[in-house]
Each structure stands twice: as C-alpha cells, then as structure tokens.
Amino acid sequence: MKGTSYEKAVKRLGRSIVFMVCLSSLVWSRFIDNSTLYFSLSANSTIITDNDVNLEDDYKYSLGVRKIALFPYQSRSRFYTGSETALSDKANIGAVDGWEYLFNVDGVRLQGNEFTDTKIWLKWSSHNFTTKLKYENKESRDLEYVQADFRWRKSFWFMDFTTGYALRGHPVYNFFAIDDYNGMWWDLAYEYGYQDFLVPVNDLNENGIIDDYYVWIETDPETEDGYWIYYYEGSDYFWEDANGNAVAYSDTEFLQYHYPHIVDTYNEDNQDKSYQFEILYVVGLDMYFGGETYYTHLWCNLFPKTYGITDKAYEGDEMQYDIGMLIGTNINDKIGLFLEGDKLNYYGREEYSCKIGLNYKF
C-alpha cells in the first residue's frame, strides 16, 4: 500500500513538473498573447462521519492558462479560479477562427484522498478546417484519454457542418484479467494463500472420515420394527487463510464471502495498463444564432463507426454521440431565462446534465 501511494505521488509530481515546463515555455511565446494565467488555492474543514478519525483538512489548488473566445451571450469573468465550466467550450466551432486552448491542473485532497486532475485541449478553427487535440486525466474518476480530432468544415447560413476522423487513446477499460484465467477457481484461491481440507458433512460416527454405511431406522419402539437405509455422510471443504485462520466451512460459504475479494485482487494485480487506440468516423453539426438579447447554440457529434487499432480497443457499429444545447433570452432589462444541457454515450456509458434557471437584476 505504501509503495502504491509513493508511486502515485511521484506520478503526480512528474505531471505537475511537465505541466509547469510547458506552461513556462508558452509564457515566453506569442502563442500565449491575449490569454489569462491563473492560480487559486482553497482550503476547508473536512466533513466528519462516525468512521472518520483525524482526517486532514480538504484543499484544492488550480493552476492554468486559458485562451477561449467568448460568444456574444457570454460575459467575461474578472477572476478565474479553474473551476469554471461552460458548455460552449465543448462545441466543435469556436467563437473566432484561430487558436483556442485550456491548460489546467487541479490538486485536490478530499476526505483524506489525494488526487490530481489534468485537462488540456487545443482547438484551431479556420474557414475550411477545424482540429482539436485533447488530453484529460481525472484521478478522481479513474478516467484518462487522449484524442486528436481532424475535420473538414462547411459553413452555410447559421450552421457549421464538419466531418472527419478522430484518433482516441486510453488505458484498458471494462476488461477483467479473470476473463483470461484458465485455471479452476480453487487454483486461484491457492495462489493467494488459501487452503482447503476435505471434511464430512454429517459425521454420524464421529470418526473424522467420510464413510458410507447402513443405518437402522426404527419405526415402532414396542415391536422394534424398522428398516435399513444406505447412508453416505457426504463431503465438503473447510477453508483456511494464509495465516491458518478458519474462514469458511463449505465451498458455498467460501465462494459467497471470500472468492469475490480474491477476484478483485487478481484483477488489480494483473491490470492491463497498455494504451488502446481507435479511429472513429465523426460527423458534427453546430448551430448558433442570436446575440446579447437572445441566443440559441446547439451542437452534436455522431460517431457511427469505430475502427479498433489495438487488441483490446473498441470496434463496432454502435452509435456513439455527444450533444449539447444552450438557449437563453432576456425578457426585459431585468428578467432573463436560460436552459442548457448535454448528453453523451461513449462505449455504452451514458451521462447527461440539464439546467434551467431564471435571472432577475435589481
């Protein structure tokens, strides 16, 4: 456990150093003109439950640089903390042509758990082409992937049509090492130090041996009438752990209460950490119209075909997609309404969010 924590700490430090080196390089180039460099730090007392003992206070720090053009319906913030999220940042087309980007790293301690979340994306838009490079590593969700998106763009009226291909890489997800295990389940238990002993289920003669014999069943105590039956004591297995402690008195009990933990440990010990890659055909549509008084911004990305490149990559015709919507209007100088939401379906996993609200200016 200590080794695992040390390795995670070294990896977090390494990523932070690389991030700072890249960030420093950008600061001294014109690529960073008109961008915003930000840093924030917050700390607060952790929430204590009955099972928590002497947990350290929670904290979060954010460091990053951003250059994101705003649509007319968006207002520029005077201060950035790194926690800002805008659905329009997920759109395929930026508010202006040229480079837009976000480099952000968050260090968090929450309820005694420490992790680092990194998010980087660069988007370049022109009249005929658009491309986006994205890397995201969320230790808080055990999610990491990198994606390069290249598309041809056609604009007409208030719509932008894009099509092209995306290259996506990620660690192996939804693959369990136990699926490739060829031994018997008790062989796996032996590998983790468990040992079984053959014992009788009902040792009527109490000799510790699995016997079979005839037993007289008396039906009338007065006449001593009855009959003989053939009886087999039966067998099962008594289980001990690596320290010789009794853990189960039958295979059924062992399989129910102990074997699942062995499988989890085996999957963790034999986790495939190699990166997997797919090429996805993508079709996108962006629609934006309106201004400061009202606006409608819709976009969607459809991935109708996925081509696996590596052994454990996803490949198939299942439709993957992500869609987003932003609608807002100012009824008058004081009252405004808005509706926003997005939904995605990647590799059979669905996520969505929706928000509706009213603003009143005094």
Residue pairs with C-beta under 8 A, 6 or more apart in sequence:
8 139
9 114
12 107
12 114
12 115
12 116
12 139
15 105
15 116
15 118
15 137
16 105
16 107
16 116
19 63
19 103
19 105
19 118
20 63
22 103
23 37
23 63
23 64
23 65
23 103
26 32
26 65
26 103
27 37
27 65
31 99
32 65
32 67
34 67
35 65
35 66
35 67
35 101
36 65
36 66
36 67
36 80
37 64
37 65
38 62
38 63
38 64
38 65
38 66
38 79
38 80
38 81
38 82
39 61
39 62
39 63
40 61
40 62
40 80
40 81
40 82
40 83
41 59
41 60
41 61
41 62
42 59
42 60
42 61
43 57
43 58
43 59
43 60
44 57
44 58
44 59
45 57
45 58
46 52
46 55
46 56
46 57
46 58
46 110
46 111
46 112
47 111
48 55
52 111
52 112
55 111
55 112
56 109
56 112
57 109
58 108
58 109
58 110
58 111
59 107
59 108
59 109
60 106
60 107
60 108
60 109
61 106
61 107
62 81
62 82
62 83
62 104
62 105
62 106
63 82
63 104
63 105
64 80
64 82
64 102
64 103
64 104
64 105
65 101
65 102
65 103
66 80
66 101
66 102
66 103
66 104
67 99
67 100
67 101
67 102
68 86
68 89
68 94
68 100
68 101
68 102
69 94
69 95
69 96
69 100
70 76
70 95
71 88
71 95
71 288
71 295
71 297
72 290
72 291
72 292
72 295
73 290
73 291
73 292
73 295
73 297
73 326
73 328
74 86
74 88
77 84
82 104
82 106
87 324
87 326
87 340
87 342
88 95
88 297
88 326
89 102
90 299
90 322
90 324
90 342
91 286
91 297
91 299
91 324
92 130
92 132
92 151
92 160
92 162
92 284
92 286
92 299
92 301
93 125
93 130
93 153
93 160
93 162
93 286
93 288
93 299
94 100
94 123
94 125
96 125
97 125
97 126
97 127
98 124
98 125
98 126
99 122
99 123
99 124
100 122
100 123
100 124
100 125
101 120
101 121
101 122
101 123
102 119
102 120
102 121
103 120
104 118
104 119
104 120
105 116
105 117
105 118
105 119
106 116
106 117
106 118
107 114
107 116
108 114
108 115
108 116
108 117
108 140
110 140
115 139
115 140
116 137
116 139
117 137
117 138
117 139
117 140
118 135
118 136
118 137
119 135
119 136
119 137
120 134
120 135
120 136
121 132
121 133
121 134
121 135
122 132
122 133
122 134
123 130
123 131
123 132
124 130
124 131
124 132
125 153
126 153
127 153
127 155
128 152
128 153
128 154
129 150
129 151
129 152
129 153
130 151
130 153
130 162
131 148
131 149
131 150
131 151
132 147
132 148
132 149
133 147
133 148
133 149
134 146
134 147
134 148
134 149
135 145
135 146
135 147
136 143
136 144
136 145
136 146
137 143
137 144
138 144
144 170
144 171
145 168
145 169
145 170
146 168
146 169
146 170
147 166
147 167
147 168
147 169
148 166
148 167
149 164
149 166
149 282
150 164
150 165
150 166
151 162
151 163
151 164
151 282
151 284
152 162
152 163
152 164
153 160
153 161
153 162
154 160
154 161
154 162
155 161
158 287
158 288
158 289
159 285
159 286
159 287
160 284
160 285
160 286
160 287
161 284
161 285
162 282
162 283
162 284
162 285
162 286
163 282
163 283
163 284
164 282
165 279
165 280
165 281
165 282
166 279
166 280
166 282
166 303
167 277
167 278
167 279
167 280
168 277
168 278
168 279
168 280
169 275
169 276
169 277
170 275
170 276
171 272
171 273
171 274
171 275
171 276
172 271
172 272
172 273
172 274
172 276
172 312
173 347
174 347
175 272
175 312
176 267
177 266
177 267
177 269
177 270
177 271
177 272
178 263
178 266
178 267
181 188
181 266
185 255
185 259
186 196
188 262
188 263
188 266
189 196
189 239
189 254
189 258
189 259
189 262
192 242
192 262
192 265
192 266
193 241
193 242
194 239
194 240
194 241
194 242
194 247
194 254
194 258
194 262
195 239
195 240
196 237
196 238
196 239
196 240
196 251
196 254
197 237
197 238
197 239
197 240
198 210
198 235
198 236
198 237
199 208
199 210
199 235
199 236
199 237
199 238
200 208
200 209
200 210
200 211
200 233
200 234
200 235
201 233
201 234
201 235
201 236
202 233
202 234
203 209
203 233
204 215
204 231
204 233
205 211
205 213
210 233
210 234
210 235
211 233
212 230
212 231
212 232
212 233
213 230
213 231
214 228
214 229
214 230
214 231
215 228
215 229
215 231
216 226
216 227
216 228
217 226
217 227
217 228
217 229
218 224
218 225
218 226
219 225
219 226
219 227
220 226
236 249
236 250
236 251
237 250
237 251
237 254
238 246
238 248
238 249
238 250
239 246
239 247
239 248
239 249
239 253
239 254
239 258
240 246
240 247
241 247
247 254
247 257
247 258
248 254
248 257
248 258
272 312
274 310
274 312
275 310
276 308
276 309
276 310
276 311
276 312
276 313
276 314
277 308
277 309
277 310
277 313
278 306
278 307
278 308
278 309
278 313
278 314
278 315
279 306
279 307
279 309
280 303
280 305
280 306
280 307
280 320
281 303
281 304
281 305
281 306
281 307
282 301
282 302
282 303
283 301
283 302
283 304
284 299
284 300
284 301
284 302
285 298
285 299
285 300
286 297
286 298
286 299
287 296
287 297
287 298
287 299
288 295
288 296
288 297
288 298
289 295
289 296
290 296
290 297
292 330
293 329
293 330
294 328
294 329
294 330
295 326
295 327
295 328
295 329
296 326
296 327
297 324
297 325
297 326
297 327
298 323
298 324
298 325
298 326
299 323
299 324
300 321
300 322
300 323
300 324
301 321
301 322
301 323
302 319
302 320
302 321
303 319
303 320
303 321
304 317
304 319
305 317
306 314
306 315
306 316
306 317
306 318
306 320
307 315
308 314
308 315
314 347
318 348
319 345
320 345
320 346
320 347
321 344
321 345
322 342
322 343
322 344
322 345
322 346
323 342
323 343
323 344
324 340
324 341
324 342
324 343
325 339
325 340
325 341
325 342
326 338
326 339
326 340
327 338
327 339
327 340
328 336
328 337
328 338
328 339
328 340
329 336
329 337
329 338
330 336
331 337
333 361
334 360
334 361
334 362
335 358
335 359
335 360
335 361
336 358
336 359
336 360
336 361
337 357
337 358
337 359
338 355
338 356
338 357
338 359
339 355
339 356
340 354
340 355
340 356
341 352
341 353
341 354
341 355
342 352
342 353
343 350
343 351
343 352
343 353
344 350
344 351
344 352
